């Protein structure tokens, strides 16, 4: 994948997803790390799109956190 072809927002989200994975001692970046990073972006479009679609963000955030917590860690 050529990172220079991605939007700045997506590049930032991927970097943030990596930080989340490393901070939690996960050996790989999973899609759940990326969705967490996308939802945490202040100026991102993921949160507004999901809200307009009627998504319950509190429930989604809880599910994302549970999924991240259940991932295996390196020791």
WOQUI-V934224 format. One record per residue. N is the residue number from 1. RES is the residue in one letter. PHI is phi in whole degrees, -180 to 180 (none if undefined). OMEGA is omega in radians with two decimals (* if undefined). D_CENTER is the distance of its C-alpha to the mean C-alpha in whole Angstrom. Layout:
n=N res=RES phi=PHI omega=OMEGA d_center=D_CENTER
n=N res=RES phi=PHI omega=OMEGA d_center=D_CENTER
This chain:
n=1 res=X phi=none omega=3.11 d_center=18
n=2 res=X phi=-94 omega=-3.10 d_center=19
n=3 res=X phi=-63 omega=-3.11 d_center=17
n=4 res=X phi=-69 omega=3.12 d_center=20
n=5 res=X phi=-90 omega=-3.14 d_center=20
n=6 res=X phi=-87 omega=3.09 d_center=16
n=7 res=X phi=-66 omega=3.11 d_center=16
n=8 res=X phi=-60 omega=-3.13 d_center=15
n=9 res=X phi=-63 omega=3.13 d_center=12
n=10 res=X phi=-71 omega=3.07 d_center=10
n=11 res=X phi=-60 omega=3.11 d_center=12
n=12 res=X phi=-65 omega=3.14 d_center=11
n=13 res=X phi=-63 omega=3.11 d_center=7
n=14 res=X phi=-65 omega=3.09 d_center=8
n=15 res=X phi=-63 omega=3.11 d_center=10
n=16 res=X phi=-67 omega=3.09 d_center=7
n=17 res=X phi=-62 omega=3.09 d_center=5
n=18 res=X phi=-63 omega=3.12 d_center=9
n=19 res=X phi=-62 omega=3.10 d_center=10
n=20 res=X phi=-63 omega=-3.13 d_center=8
n=21 res=X phi=-62 omega=-3.14 d_center=10
n=22 res=X phi=-65 omega=-3.14 d_center=13
n=23 res=X phi=-64 omega=3.13 d_center=13
n=24 res=X phi=-100 omega=-3.13 d_center=13
n=25 res=X phi=61 omega=3.05 d_center=15
n=26 res=X phi=-93 omega=-3.04 d_center=14
n=27 res=X phi=-82 omega=3.13 d_center=15
n=28 res=X phi=-139 omega=3.04 d_center=13
n=29 res=X phi=-87 omega=3.13 d_center=9
n=30 res=X phi=-100 omega=3.09 d_center=9
n=31 res=X phi=-55 omega=3.14 d_center=7
n=32 res=X phi=-66 omega=3.04 d_center=6
n=33 res=X phi=-65 omega=-3.12 d_center=4
n=34 res=X phi=-69 omega=3.13 d_center=3
n=35 res=X phi=-66 omega=3.07 d_center=3
n=36 res=X phi=-62 omega=-3.14 d_center=3
n=37 res=X phi=-65 omega=3.13 d_center=3
n=38 res=X phi=-64 omega=3.14 d_center=5
n=39 res=X phi=-72 omega=-3.14 d_center=6
n=40 res=X phi=-82 omega=-3.14 d_center=7
n=41 res=X phi=-68 omega=-3.13 d_center=9
n=42 res=X phi=-69 omega=-3.09 d_center=13
n=43 res=X phi=-104 omega=-3.12 d_center=14
n=44 res=X phi=-77 omega=-3.10 d_center=12
n=45 res=X phi=-101 omega=-3.08 d_center=13
n=46 res=X phi=-63 omega=-3.10 d_center=10
n=47 res=X phi=-61 omega=3.13 d_center=11
n=48 res=X phi=-62 omega=3.13 d_center=15
n=49 res=X phi=-65 omega=3.13 d_center=15
n=50 res=X phi=-65 omega=3.11 d_center=14
n=51 res=X phi=-64 omega=3.13 d_center=16
n=52 res=X phi=-66 omega=3.12 d_center=19
n=53 res=X phi=-81 omega=3.11 d_center=19
n=54 res=X phi=90 omega=-3.14 d_center=19
n=55 res=X phi=-70 omega=3.04 d_center=16
n=56 res=X phi=-84 omega=-3.04 d_center=17
n=57 res=X phi=-68 omega=3.12 d_center=13
n=58 res=X phi=-64 omega=3.11 d_center=15
n=59 res=X phi=-66 omega=3.12 d_center=15
n=60 res=X phi=-62 omega=3.12 d_center=12
n=61 res=X phi=-60 omega=3.11 d_center=10
n=62 res=X phi=-63 omega=3.13 d_center=13
n=63 res=X phi=-65 omega=3.12 d_center=12
n=64 res=X phi=-64 omega=3.13 d_center=9
n=65 res=X phi=-62 omega=3.10 d_center=10
n=66 res=X phi=-64 omega=-3.14 d_center=13
n=67 res=X phi=-65 omega=3.11 d_center=11
n=68 res=X phi=-65 omega=-3.14 d_center=10
n=69 res=X phi=-64 omega=-3.09 d_center=13
n=70 res=X phi=-86 omega=3.13 d_center=15
n=71 res=X phi=-70 omega=3.12 d_center=14
n=72 res=X phi=-67 omega=3.13 d_center=17
n=73 res=X phi=-115 omega=3.06 d_center=17
n=74 res=X phi=-93 omega=3.13 d_center=20
n=75 res=X phi=-137 omega=* d_center=23
